[in-house]
Amino acid sequence: MKSSISRMIKTRKNGLNLTRLALNLEVEFISKTLELMRDAHQISNDAYLDSGSIQGGLTVISSLIEQNISQTEVDSLMETLHSRALILEKTYPGFDEILESYRL
């Protein structure tokens, strides 16, 4: 998840706005992939549940974008989610690599 959020932060740093559509597509990918990872016993139930708060955060940001919050506020919220993703990776080493492997 840290790679996913890092890409979105990089998009913002390149001067592009995050859109609701982009966030919703990422949430959909994450949701489906987490289920596959759990079903394949690649992650524990605890990792699945812990990652849900980040997925939920992306959904909230998507909703806030629809309500026209500033991109500055989006940036702040994304940085918070990035911090959570780093903690998730530290707690469950390799989590990000497994998630990203489904993107190929």
ZILINQUI-V425764 format. One record per residue. NEAR is the number of other C-alpha atoms within 8 Angstrom. Layout:
near=NEAR
near=NEAR
This chain:
near=9
near=10
near=8
near=8
near=12
near=9
near=8
near=9
near=11
near=8
near=11
near=11
near=7
near=6
near=6
near=7
near=7
near=10
near=8
near=10
near=7
near=8
near=12
near=11
near=8
near=9
near=11
near=8
near=8
near=10
near=9
near=8
near=10
near=10
near=9
near=8
near=12
near=12
near=7
near=7
near=7
near=8
near=10
near=8
near=7
near=6
near=10
near=12
near=8
near=9
near=10
near=8
near=8
near=11
near=11
near=8
near=9
near=12
near=11
near=8
near=10
near=13
near=9
near=9
near=12
near=8
near=6
near=6
near=9
near=7
near=8
near=6
near=8
near=11
near=10
near=8
near=9
near=10
near=9
near=8
near=12
near=11
near=8
near=9
near=13
near=9
near=8
near=12
near=12
near=7
near=6
near=8
near=7
near=7
near=11
near=11
near=7
near=10
near=13
near=10
near=7
near=7
near=5
near=4
